[in-house]
Amino acid sequence: MKNKMKQFVILRLLPCFVALLLFQTQAYAEEKVYCTASIPVEIKTLGDSVPSGIEYKVVIKSENETNPMPDVKEVTIKDNGKVEIGPMTYTKPGRYNYFISQEAGNAEHFTYDSAVYTVTVSIENDGNGGLKSVIYAVENGATEKTDDVVFSNTYEAVTKSAVTTTAAPTVILEKPTTPKETVTVITNPPENAPKTGERIISAIVVGILGISMLVLSIVMNKKRKAEK
């Protein structure tokens, strides 16, 4: 009788033990069959005398709405720095594509990298009943795969020659005017004009003739008076 009771109890408890073992095995399997992945992103700023404290924003978008996504889809990187976008949890093998880009800022004298990376997270079996992730990226316009997602920005420092200055007004001093000298130009006399020596001789001759006429007139007057 006692043996029958023991067998009955064992038979009743056996399904419970089997169910418990199956539950533990399933829970253990579910705990193992998943993996996480994060995408590293780097910001570089090229140029001289780059100001500090500049923030850059990087955005991740999914190619497919069913792809796992991180809780934070926009990350901020200050100055030159690195950050990881993630983690993202995967439960089955496959390829999951994402687009990562940088939002252009408004800081003066900065040129922002407009590249867009297509990042592929490949989930594979690790050979031990679990999963592993392999990440690679391809920049837009390129064909080669890369492990690095890097945005290179450029800063152009303001040089002294680029600073606009207001030139002082130019003062023009006028030179004092000097009185103009009057120059008398003596032109050559006409060819038929009498020369200086000839004019003097003519004047003497005229003078002698005048005196002779005067003397002759006086003599004639005296002669007339004597005849009377």
Secondary structure, 3 states (H helix, E strand, C coil): CHHHHHHHHHHHHHHHHHHHHHHHHHHHHHHHCCEEEEEEEEEEEECCCCCCCCEEEEEEEECCCCCCCCCCCEEEEECCEEEEEEEEEECCCEEEEEEEEEECCCCCCEECCCCEEEEEEEEEECCCCCEEEEEEEEECCCCCCECCCEEEEEECCCCHHHCCCCCCCCCCCCCCCCCCCCCCCCCCCCCCCCCHHHHHHHHHHHHHHHHHHHHHHHHHHHHHHHHC
